[in-house]
Amino acid sequence: MGMRFRRRTRWVKSITVAGAALLVAGPFVPAAQAQQQGGKVLRVALVQEIDHLNPFLASFASSTMVGRMTWEFLTLPSAEDNTPAPGLAESWSTSPDKLTWTYKIRDGVKWSDGQPVTAKDAAYTFTRIMTDENAQEANGTYVENFDSVTAPDDHTLVIRTKAPQASMTALDVPIVPEHIWSHQAAMSDPVTDSVPVVGVGDGPFLISEYRPNELVRLKANPDYWRGRAKIDELQFISYKNSEAAVNALKNNEVDFVNRLTSTQFDTLKNAPGIATNQAGGRRYRELMINHGAQLLSRQPIGDGNPVLKDVRVRQAIARALDPQTLVDKVLGGYGQPGGGIVPASFPAYHWDPPASARYAFDPAAANAQLDQAGYPRGNDGIRVGPDGKPIELRLLGRASEDFAQRASDYVVSWLGAVGIRVTKQLVSDNEVDQRTNEGNYDLAFSGWGTSPDPDYILSKQTCAALPTVPGSSSSTAFFCDADFDRLYAAESTEFDPGQRANLVKQAQARYYDQVPSVVLDYDNVLEAYRSDNFASFTKQPANTGQIMEQSGYWGFYGATPAGGGANGSGGLSPGAWIGIAAGVVVVLAIGGTAAGRRRKSADDQE
């Protein structure tokens, strides 16, 4: 369930700016009154759209986050340190040839309509993705190597792969009830986003109401196998922008806000009744370069400027940009300059370009490279392409996003200094997503959420991820390169932790060299919550990580109301998460899987 800030699940979409007014489903209820009316409610500000609640289609980080609350996974990254923890699968093992994986499905888990959760539900979920092209949008890359998925009995799931697959404890796929979803013939049917369908779950929370662009309401699952949450209800309330969300937090109209700007974060640090959280991010922010958008059939699509097909032009663009300035001036220092597509928060697989290979900010070198590549300046100082036309590029970004608003001016100036005219096009979130998916852009701000296991984010850069039809977000940047594919194939089948990490870094180096996008930075996570309403939240990883948009559901499932909570029951303590993580190490050792690589694949989205 990778997520794009765009998630593909690319930078998750903020709702179109039409002013500072907020969209709400109804009148806000003060915290004390809400508790009297029906228990403790956690109200979370959402400054991103929901694309789908249907987990087969959900791409935005906001959408996949809701899905994580609703449907359990086979395994998921632990809150303690991101190593795989049991979910529906309480244990797993692999055959000596690493081609057959057997998962023991937990006994006694029930869907919210009372039906038992069995291995047949998991087999149905994976098989539906394998056999229904329309069900592959969000998670199709996870099953590309699957040969078969069967359920010999209600508590045994067997997955056979065509080749060894190192990410088999990192299948970020929500398991859905077969008796509900088997009746949904068309994934495009709007009913698949309706509460009667998506409301049947087995996660810590259950979707009870959905008003597009207004509210997603979830109630605590009283029969959740880990224990009932300490809160009674979780609300995601839509706001037009982060400024409106911050005002609501200050006014005690919501309890939690994320995706803060540096200025907002600094202001909230000293606000009464509010606590802040800063963490290393698991997303990378990028400037996409349309180097020739194409379909899986290799049919070109879109209207990108053909000069961008020249890798020398793309490399010169990278040398003309100054990510450090963006971090300092736009992010207020809350981030670090980018490099590889695996963020620095996952050090085992993160790749940082060596000084000899880095595209350091060097306008003189960028100018020299463009001169040598045969793109001379015209009388007006703008370079000319092979067709004799001035090189003019469109820069696409979200009008609702603070970063796009401010960073776009820098990019226009930097590229103008090397003879490339750039025109800003800050438009609605929906238009950005539509145009980038269809290849109708030259440059575009984007970003992706990653997870501890690198396989998913790497898979999104392969030739196999290219879309079959225009408009799909199956590929992050339309990248297709034989050398990258070779390295990806090697890492995905490598079980030695050190060797796999080396291959992952080599793949990132190849991506960096070919510049289908420029990874600008890794944002810090900036969050704030009402400490007078909530005493604590579970972070991932423990103590230092983020709360919202995790690779899991720990943050809100572990929400502890101030004063011990209205319910006084449910949820596991932080120490229990440590025990779960420790227990899975033993299981993996028995199963023959190397501990150092046990990580979970992507996003978010998004």
C-alpha positions as CSV (number, residue, x, y, z in Angstrom):
1,M,0.0,0.0,0.0
2,G,2.7,2.4,-1.1
3,M,1.7,5.9,-1.0
4,R,2.3,8.9,-3.0
5,F,2.3,12.4,-1.9
6,R,1.2,12.6,-5.7
7,R,0.7,7.6,-4.3
8,R,0.8,7.3,-6.7
9,T,0.0,7.3,-3.8
10,R,2.5,11.1,-5.1
11,W,2.5,13.6,-2.6
12,V,-0.8,13.1,-1.0
13,K,-3.2,15.7,-2.3
14,S,-4.1,18.7,-0.3
15,I,-7.7,19.9,-1.0
16,T,-7.8,22.8,-3.5
17,V,-7.3,26.2,-1.9
18,A,-10.5,28.3,-2.2
19,G,-9.8,30.2,1.0
20,A,-9.3,29.5,4.6
21,A,-12.7,28.2,5.3
22,L,-13.0,24.5,6.3
23,L,-15.2,21.7,5.0
24,V,-16.8,19.8,7.8
25,A,-19.5,17.2,7.9
26,G,-21.4,19.0,10.6
27,P,-20.9,21.2,13.7
28,F,-17.8,20.5,15.7
29,V,-18.3,19.1,19.2
30,P,-15.9,20.2,21.9
31,A,-13.9,17.5,23.5
32,A,-15.7,17.3,26.8
33,Q,-19.1,17.4,25.2
34,A,-18.1,14.7,22.7
35,Q,-17.1,12.5,25.6
36,Q,-20.5,13.0,27.2
37,Q,-22.3,12.2,24.0
38,G,-20.6,9.0,23.1
39,G,-17.1,8.4,24.5
40,K,-13.7,9.7,23.6
41,V,-13.4,11.0,20.0
42,L,-10.0,11.6,18.3
43,R,-10.5,14.3,15.7
44,V,-7.8,14.4,13.0
45,A,-7.5,17.3,10.5
46,L,-7.1,16.0,7.0
47,V,-5.6,18.4,4.4
48,Q,-5.5,15.7,1.7
49,E,-8.2,14.4,-0.5
50,I,-9.5,10.8,-0.3
51,D,-9.2,9.2,-3.7
52,H,-10.7,5.9,-2.8
53,L,-11.7,3.9,0.2
54,N,-11.6,0.8,-2.0
55,P,-8.3,-0.7,-0.9
56,F,-7.6,-2.1,-4.4
57,L,-7.6,1.4,-5.8
58,A,-6.6,3.6,-2.9
59,S,-3.4,5.5,-3.8
60,F,-3.2,8.7,-1.7
61,A,-1.6,8.5,1.7
62,S,-4.7,9.8,3.3
63,S,-6.7,6.9,1.7
64,T,-4.2,4.2,2.5
65,M,-4.0,5.5,6.1
66,V,-7.8,4.9,6.5
67,G,-7.4,1.5,5.0
68,R,-4.7,0.6,7.5
69,M,-7.1,1.3,10.3
70,T,-9.8,-0.9,8.7
71,W,-8.3,-4.1,7.3
72,E,-5.5,-6.2,8.9
73,F,-2.4,-7.3,6.9
74,L,-0.6,-10.6,7.0
75,T,2.3,-8.8,8.6
76,L,3.2,-5.2,9.3
77,P,6.2,-3.2,10.5
78,S,6.4,-3.1,14.3
79,A,6.0,0.2,16.1
80,E,9.2,-0.5,17.9
81,D,11.7,-0.7,15.1
82,N,9.9,-1.4,11.8
83,T,10.8,-5.1,11.7
84,P,7.8,-7.3,10.6
85,A,5.3,-8.0,13.3
86,P,2.5,-10.6,13.1
87,G,-0.9,-9.4,11.8
88,L,-3.4,-12.0,10.5
89,A,-0.4,-14.3,10.1
90,E,0.8,-15.2,13.6
91,S,3.8,-17.1,12.1
92,W,5.3,-18.0,8.7
93,S,8.0,-20.1,7.2
94,T,9.6,-20.7,3.8
95,S,10.8,-23.7,1.9
96,P,14.5,-24.3,1.5
97,D,14.3,-23.1,-2.1
98,K,12.5,-19.9,-0.9
99,L,9.7,-20.5,-3.4
100,T,6.9,-21.6,-1.1
101,W,5.8,-19.5,1.8
102,T,3.3,-20.8,4.4
103,Y,1.5,-18.5,6.7
104,K,-0.4,-19.6,9.8
105,I,-3.6,-17.5,10.0
106,R,-4.7,-16.4,13.4
107,D,-7.6,-18.2,14.9
108,G,-10.7,-16.5,16.4
109,V,-10.5,-13.2,14.3
110,K,-13.9,-12.1,13.0
111,W,-15.1,-9.6,10.4
112,S,-17.3,-6.9,11.9
113,D,-20.4,-8.6,10.5
114,G,-19.6,-11.7,12.6
115,Q,-18.2,-13.9,9.8
116,P,-14.8,-15.6,10.7
117,V,-11.6,-14.3,9.1
118,T,-9.9,-17.2,7.4
119,A,-7.0,-18.0,5.0
120,K,-9.5,-18.1,2.2
121,D,-10.0,-14.3,2.6
122,A,-6.3,-13.8,2.1
123,A,-6.2,-16.2,-0.8
124,Y,-9.1,-14.3,-2.4
125,T,-7.5,-10.9,-1.9
126,F,-4.2,-11.8,-3.6
127,T,-5.9,-13.8,-6.3
128,R,-8.2,-11.0,-7.1
129,I,-5.2,-8.7,-7.6
130,M,-3.5,-11.3,-9.7
131,T,-6.4,-12.0,-12.0
132,D,-8.3,-8.7,-12.2
133,E,-6.4,-5.9,-14.0
134,N,-8.6,-3.2,-12.4
135,A,-7.7,-4.5,-8.9
136,Q,-4.0,-4.1,-9.5
137,E,-3.9,-0.3,-9.4
138,A,-2.7,0.1,-5.8
139,N,-0.9,-3.1,-5.0
140,G,-0.3,-5.0,-8.3
141,T,3.5,-5.0,-8.0
142,Y,3.4,-7.1,-4.9
143,V,2.0,-10.1,-6.7
144,E,3.8,-9.9,-10.1
145,N,6.1,-12.7,-9.0
146,F,3.4,-14.9,-7.5
147,D,2.7,-18.3,-9.2
148,S,-0.3,-19.3,-7.0
149,V,-2.0,-18.5,-3.8
150,T,-4.1,-21.2,-2.0
151,A,-5.8,-21.9,1.3
152,P,-5.6,-25.6,2.1
153,D,-7.6,-24.9,5.2
154,D,-9.0,-22.0,7.1
155,H,-5.8,-21.4,9.0
156,T,-3.1,-22.0,6.3
157,L,-2.2,-19.7,3.5
158,V,0.4,-20.9,0.9
159,I,2.0,-18.6,-1.6
160,R,4.2,-20.0,-4.3
161,T,6.5,-17.6,-6.2
162,K,8.1,-17.9,-9.6
163,A,11.4,-16.8,-8.2
164,P,12.6,-16.2,-4.6
165,Q,11.1,-13.0,-3.3
166,A,12.9,-11.2,-0.4
167,S,9.9,-9.0,0.5
168,M,7.5,-11.8,1.5
169,T,7.3,-10.5,5.0
170,A,6.5,-7.0,3.6
171,L,3.4,-7.5,1.6
172,D,1.6,-4.2,2.2
173,V,-1.7,-5.5,1.0
174,P,-4.9,-5.2,3.2
175,I,-6.8,-8.4,3.4
176,V,-10.5,-8.0,2.6
177,P,-13.6,-10.3,3.3
178,E,-14.3,-12.6,0.4
179,H,-18.0,-12.8,1.2
180,I,-18.3,-9.0,0.6
181,W,-15.8,-8.3,-2.2
182,S,-16.6,-11.3,-4.3
183,H,-19.9,-9.7,-5.1
184,Q,-18.2,-6.6,-6.5
185,A,-17.7,-7.4,-10.2
186,A,-16.4,-4.0,-11.3
187,M,-13.8,-2.2,-9.2
188,S,-14.8,1.1,-10.9
189,D,-18.3,0.9,-9.5
190,P,-18.8,3.7,-7.0
191,V,-20.4,1.3,-4.6
192,T,-16.9,-0.1,-3.8
193,D,-16.3,3.2,-2.0
194,S,-19.5,3.1,0.0
195,V,-19.9,2.2,3.7
196,P,-21.9,-1.0,3.1
197,V,-18.8,-2.4,1.3
198,V,-15.8,-0.8,3.0
199,G,-17.5,-0.8,6.5
200,V,-16.9,-4.5,7.0
201,G,-13.4,-4.9,8.4
202,D,-11.3,-6.5,11.0
203,G,-8.9,-3.7,11.9
204,P,-8.7,-1.6,15.0
205,F,-11.3,0.8,13.6
206,L,-14.3,0.4,11.3
207,I,-15.6,2.9,8.7
208,S,-19.1,4.0,9.8
209,E,-19.6,7.2,7.7
210,Y,-18.0,8.7,4.6
211,R,-18.8,12.2,3.2
212,P,-16.4,12.9,0.3
213,N,-14.3,16.0,0.9
214,E,-15.9,16.4,4.4
215,L,-15.5,13.5,6.8
216,V,-14.5,9.9,7.3
217,R,-15.8,8.6,10.6
218,L,-14.5,5.3,12.1
219,K,-15.7,3.6,15.3
220,A,-13.5,1.5,17.5
221,N,-13.7,-2.2,16.7
222,P,-14.9,-3.8,20.0
223,D,-13.7,-7.3,18.9
224,Y,-10.3,-6.3,17.5
225,W,-7.9,-9.2,18.2
226,R,-5.2,-7.0,19.7
227,G,-7.7,-5.4,22.1
228,R,-10.1,-2.5,21.8
229,A,-8.6,0.9,21.3
230,K,-8.7,3.4,24.1
231,I,-10.8,5.8,22.1
232,D,-14.3,5.2,20.9
233,E,-14.3,7.1,17.6
234,L,-11.7,8.3,15.1
235,Q,-12.7,11.2,12.8
236,F,-10.8,12.5,9.7
237,I,-12.2,15.9,9.1
238,S,-11.3,17.7,5.8
239,Y,-9.8,21.2,5.7
240,K,-9.0,23.3,2.8
241,N,-5.4,23.9,3.8
242,S,-3.0,23.5,6.7
243,E,-3.6,27.0,7.9
244,A,-7.3,26.3,8.5
245,A,-6.4,23.0,10.2
246,V,-3.9,24.8,12.5
247,N,-6.6,27.3,13.5
248,A,-9.0,24.5,14.3
249,L,-6.3,22.9,16.5
250,K,-5.8,26.1,18.4
251,N,-9.5,26.4,18.8
252,N,-9.8,22.9,20.1
253,E,-12.0,21.9,17.2
254,V,-9.6,19.1,16.2
255,D,-7.0,17.1,18.2
256,F,-4.3,16.3,15.7
257,V,-2.7,18.0,12.7
258,N,0.2,16.9,10.5
259,R,2.0,18.3,7.4
260,L,2.7,21.5,9.1
261,T,4.9,24.2,7.6
262,S,8.0,25.2,9.5
263,T,6.5,28.5,10.6
264,Q,3.3,26.7,11.8
265,F,5.4,24.2,13.7
266,D,7.6,26.8,15.4
267,T,4.5,28.8,16.4
268,L,2.8,25.7,17.9
269,K,5.8,24.7,20.0
270,N,4.9,27.1,22.7
271,A,1.1,27.1,22.3
272,P,-0.8,26.2,25.5
273,G,-2.4,22.8,25.5
274,I,-0.5,21.7,22.4
275,A,2.4,19.3,22.0
276,T,4.5,19.0,18.8
277,N,6.4,16.1,17.3
278,Q,9.3,16.3,14.8
279,A,10.6,13.1,13.2
280,G,12.6,11.9,10.3
281,G,10.4,11.4,7.3
282,R,9.8,8.3,5.2
283,R,9.0,10.3,2.1
284,Y,11.1,11.8,-0.6
285,R,10.1,15.0,-2.5
286,E,11.1,15.2,-6.1
287,L,11.0,17.2,-9.3
288,M,9.7,14.9,-11.9
289,I,11.1,15.3,-15.4
290,N,9.1,14.0,-18.3
291,H,11.8,12.1,-20.2
292,G,9.3,10.4,-22.5
293,A,6.1,9.1,-20.8
294,Q,5.0,5.8,-22.3
295,L,2.8,2.8,-21.8
296,L,3.8,-0.7,-21.1
297,S,3.4,-1.3,-24.9
298,R,6.0,1.4,-25.4
299,Q,3.5,3.7,-27.0
300,P,4.4,7.3,-26.2
301,I,1.8,9.3,-24.3
302,G,1.5,12.9,-23.2
303,D,3.0,16.1,-24.5
304,G,6.3,16.4,-22.7
305,N,9.0,18.6,-24.3
306,P,11.2,16.2,-26.4
307,V,14.5,17.9,-25.3
308,L,14.0,16.2,-21.9
309,K,14.6,12.8,-23.5
310,D,18.3,13.9,-23.6
311,V,19.9,12.7,-20.4
312,R,22.4,15.5,-20.7
313,V,19.6,18.0,-20.4
314,R,18.2,16.3,-17.4
315,Q,21.6,16.1,-15.7
316,A,22.1,19.8,-16.4
317,I,18.7,20.6,-14.8
318,A,19.8,18.6,-11.7
319,R,23.1,20.7,-11.5
320,A,21.1,23.9,-11.8
321,L,19.0,23.2,-8.7
322,D,20.0,24.0,-5.1
323,P,18.1,21.6,-2.8
324,Q,20.0,22.9,0.3
325,T,18.4,26.3,-0.3
326,L,15.0,24.7,-0.6
327,V,15.6,22.9,2.7
328,D,16.8,26.1,4.4
329,K,14.4,28.6,2.9
330,V,11.2,26.7,2.1
331,L,11.3,23.9,4.7
332,G,12.8,26.2,7.4
333,G,15.6,23.6,8.0
334,Y,13.2,20.8,8.7
335,G,14.6,18.3,6.2
336,Q,17.7,17.3,4.4
337,P,18.8,17.4,0.8
338,G,17.9,14.4,-1.3
339,G,19.9,11.7,-3.0
340,G,18.5,8.2,-3.5
341,I,14.8,7.3,-3.6
342,V,15.1,5.5,-0.2
343,P,15.0,8.2,2.5
344,A,17.7,8.6,5.1
345,S,15.3,7.4,7.8
346,F,15.9,3.9,6.5
347,P,19.8,3.8,6.7
348,A,20.2,0.2,5.8
349,Y,19.1,0.9,2.2
350,H,19.6,4.6,1.9
351,W,22.1,5.7,-0.8
352,D,23.8,9.1,-0.7
353,P,25.7,10.0,-3.9
354,P,29.4,10.3,-3.4
355,A,30.9,13.7,-4.1
356,S,32.3,12.5,-7.4
357,A,28.9,11.6,-8.7
358,R,26.6,14.2,-7.0
359,Y,24.8,16.8,-9.0
360,A,26.0,19.6,-6.9
361,F,24.5,23.1,-7.4
362,D,26.8,24.4,-10.1
363,P,25.2,26.8,-12.7
364,A,28.5,27.1,-14.5
365,A,28.7,23.3,-15.0
366,A,25.1,23.1,-16.0
367,N,25.7,25.8,-18.6
368,A,28.8,24.1,-19.9
369,Q,27.0,20.8,-20.2
370,L,24.1,22.4,-22.2
371,D,26.6,24.1,-24.5
372,Q,28.5,20.9,-25.1
373,A,25.2,19.0,-25.8
374,G,24.4,21.4,-28.6
375,Y,21.7,23.7,-27.1
376,P,22.9,27.2,-27.8
377,R,21.4,30.4,-26.4
378,G,19.3,32.5,-28.6
379,N,19.4,36.3,-28.8
380,D,17.1,36.5,-25.8
381,G,19.3,34.2,-23.7
382,I,17.0,31.3,-24.0
383,R,18.5,28.1,-25.3
384,V,17.3,26.6,-28.5
385,G,16.4,22.9,-29.1
386,P,17.1,20.8,-32.3
387,D,13.8,22.0,-33.7
388,G,15.0,25.6,-33.6
389,K,12.4,26.5,-30.9
390,P,13.3,28.1,-27.6
391,I,13.4,25.6,-24.7
392,E,10.3,26.5,-22.6
393,L,9.2,24.1,-19.9
394,R,6.0,24.0,-17.8
395,L,6.4,23.5,-14.1
396,L,3.4,21.8,-12.6
397,G,2.5,22.0,-8.9
398,R,-0.4,22.1,-6.4
399,A,-1.8,25.5,-5.7
400,S,-2.8,24.3,-2.3
401,E,0.8,23.3,-1.3
402,D,3.1,25.7,0.5
403,F,6.2,23.9,-0.9
404,A,5.0,24.2,-4.5
405,Q,4.1,27.8,-4.1
406,R,7.4,28.9,-2.7
407,A,9.8,26.4,-4.4
408,S,8.5,27.1,-7.8
409,D,9.9,30.6,-7.8
410,Y,13.4,29.2,-7.0
411,V,13.2,26.6,-9.8
412,V,12.1,29.2,-12.4
413,S,15.0,31.4,-11.4
414,W,17.7,28.7,-11.3
415,L,16.7,27.2,-14.7
416,G,16.4,30.7,-16.2
417,A,20.0,31.3,-15.2
418,V,21.1,28.4,-17.5
419,G,18.9,29.5,-20.4
420,I,15.8,27.4,-19.8
421,R,12.5,29.3,-19.6
422,V,10.1,27.9,-17.1
423,T,6.4,28.8,-16.6
424,K,4.7,28.0,-13.4
425,Q,1.4,26.2,-13.5
426,L,0.0,25.9,-10.0
427,V,-3.3,24.2,-10.4
428,S,-5.8,22.0,-8.4
429,D,-4.7,18.7,-6.9
430,N,-6.9,16.7,-9.2
431,E,-5.5,18.4,-12.2
432,V,-1.9,17.8,-11.1
433,D,-2.6,14.1,-10.6
434,Q,-4.5,13.7,-13.9
435,R,-1.9,15.5,-16.0
436,T,1.1,13.7,-14.5
437,N,-0.6,10.3,-14.9
438,E,-1.3,11.1,-18.5
439,G,2.2,12.4,-19.2
440,N,1.0,16.0,-19.9
441,Y,3.7,17.9,-18.2
442,D,7.4,18.8,-18.5
443,L,8.4,19.3,-14.8
444,A,6.2,18.5,-11.8
445,F,6.6,18.6,-8.1
446,S,5.8,15.2,-6.7
447,G,6.8,12.8,-3.9
448,W,6.4,9.3,-2.6
449,G,6.1,7.7,0.8
450,T,8.3,4.7,1.3
451,S,8.4,1.8,3.8
452,P,11.2,0.0,5.6
453,D,11.5,-2.6,2.8
454,P,12.8,-1.0,-0.4
455,D,11.3,-3.4,-2.8
456,Y,8.0,-1.6,-3.4
457,I,9.5,1.8,-4.2
458,L,12.1,0.2,-6.5
459,S,9.4,-1.8,-8.2
460,K,7.6,1.4,-9.1
461,Q,10.6,2.4,-11.3
462,T,10.7,-0.7,-13.4
463,C,9.6,-1.2,-17.0
464,A,6.9,-3.6,-15.7
465,A,5.3,-0.8,-13.7
466,L,4.6,1.3,-16.8
467,P,0.9,1.8,-17.2
468,T,-1.2,-0.2,-19.6
469,V,-3.5,2.7,-20.3
470,P,-3.1,6.5,-19.9
471,G,-4.1,7.9,-16.6
472,S,-2.8,5.1,-14.4
473,S,-0.4,5.9,-11.6
474,S,1.3,2.5,-11.6
475,S,4.7,4.0,-12.4
476,T,6.1,6.9,-10.4
477,A,7.9,8.6,-13.2
478,F,7.6,6.5,-16.4
479,F,11.1,5.2,-15.9
480,C,12.2,2.2,-17.9
481,D,15.8,1.2,-18.0
482,A,17.4,-2.2,-18.6
483,D,20.2,-1.7,-16.1
484,F,17.9,-0.6,-13.4
485,D,15.6,-3.6,-14.1
486,R,18.5,-6.0,-13.8
487,L,19.5,-4.6,-10.4
488,Y,16.0,-4.6,-9.2
489,A,15.5,-8.3,-10.2
490,A,18.8,-9.1,-8.4
491,E,17.9,-7.3,-5.1
492,S,14.3,-8.7,-5.0
493,T,15.7,-12.3,-5.0
494,E,18.6,-11.7,-2.7
495,F,18.2,-12.9,0.9
496,D,21.6,-12.0,2.3
497,P,21.1,-8.6,4.0
498,G,24.4,-7.0,3.1
499,Q,24.4,-8.1,-0.5
500,R,20.8,-7.0,-0.9
501,A,21.5,-3.6,0.5
502,N,24.4,-3.2,-1.9
503,L,22.1,-4.0,-4.9
504,V,19.5,-1.6,-3.7
505,K,22.0,1.1,-3.5
506,Q,23.3,0.3,-7.0
507,A,19.8,0.6,-8.3
508,Q,19.4,4.0,-6.7
509,A,22.7,5.1,-8.2
510,R,21.4,4.1,-11.7
511,Y,18.2,6.0,-11.2
512,Y,20.1,9.0,-10.0
513,D,22.4,8.9,-13.0
514,Q,19.5,8.8,-15.5
515,V,17.5,11.6,-13.8
516,P,13.9,10.7,-14.5
517,S,13.4,12.9,-11.5
518,V,15.5,14.9,-9.1
519,V,15.0,13.9,-5.4
520,L,15.0,17.3,-3.8
521,D,14.8,16.5,-0.1
522,Y,13.5,14.3,2.6
523,D,11.1,16.3,4.7
524,N,10.9,16.0,8.4
525,V,7.5,15.0,9.8
526,L,6.0,18.0,11.6
527,E,2.9,17.2,13.7
528,A,1.0,18.7,16.6
529,Y,-1.8,17.6,18.9
530,R,-3.9,18.7,21.8
531,S,-2.0,17.5,24.8
532,D,-4.9,18.6,27.1
533,N,-7.1,16.0,25.3
534,F,-4.5,13.3,24.6
535,A,-1.6,12.2,26.8
536,S,0.3,10.2,24.2
537,F,0.4,8.4,20.9
538,T,2.5,5.4,19.8
539,K,5.3,6.5,17.5
540,Q,7.0,4.5,14.8
541,P,9.8,3.8,15.4
542,A,9.5,4.0,19.2
543,N,10.2,7.4,20.8
544,T,11.6,9.1,17.8
545,G,9.2,8.4,14.9
546,Q,6.1,9.9,13.4
547,I,2.5,9.4,14.6
548,M,0.3,9.9,11.6
549,E,0.7,8.2,8.2
550,Q,2.8,5.4,9.6
551,S,3.6,2.0,8.0
552,G,0.9,0.6,10.2
553,Y,-1.9,1.8,12.5
554,W,0.0,2.1,15.8
555,G,-0.2,5.9,16.1
556,F,-4.0,6.3,16.4
557,Y,-4.7,2.8,17.7
558,G,-2.3,3.7,20.6
559,A,-3.9,7.1,21.3
560,T,-4.2,7.5,25.0
561,P,-6.7,10.2,26.2
562,A,-5.6,12.6,28.8
563,G,-6.4,11.3,32.3
564,G,-6.3,7.7,31.2
565,G,-9.2,7.7,28.7
566,A,-12.9,7.5,28.9
567,N,-12.9,3.7,28.4
568,G,-10.1,2.6,30.5
569,S,-9.4,-0.5,28.4
570,G,-8.0,-1.6,25.1
571,G,-4.8,-1.3,23.2
572,L,-1.4,-2.6,23.9
573,S,1.3,-0.9,25.8
574,P,4.6,0.2,24.1
575,G,6.3,-2.7,25.9
576,A,3.9,-5.1,24.2
577,W,5.0,-3.9,20.8
578,I,8.6,-4.7,21.8
579,G,7.5,-8.2,22.7
580,I,5.8,-8.7,19.4
581,A,8.9,-7.5,17.5
582,A,11.1,-9.8,19.5
583,G,8.7,-12.8,18.9
584,V,8.7,-12.4,15.2
585,V,12.5,-12.6,15.1
586,V,12.3,-16.1,16.5
587,V,9.6,-17.0,14.0
588,L,11.7,-15.7,11.1
589,A,14.8,-17.6,12.3
590,I,12.8,-20.8,12.3
591,G,11.4,-20.0,8.9
592,G,14.9,-19.6,7.5
593,T,14.7,-15.9,6.6
594,A,17.6,-13.6,7.4
595,A,16.7,-11.2,10.1
596,G,18.5,-8.2,8.6
597,R,16.2,-7.9,5.6
598,R,12.9,-8.4,7.3
599,R,11.2,-5.2,6.3
600,K,7.9,-4.1,4.9
601,S,7.3,-2.6,1.5
602,A,5.9,0.8,0.9
603,D,3.6,3.6,1.3
604,D,1.5,5.7,1.6
605,Q,1.1,6.9,-0.7
606,E,1.1,8.2,-1.9
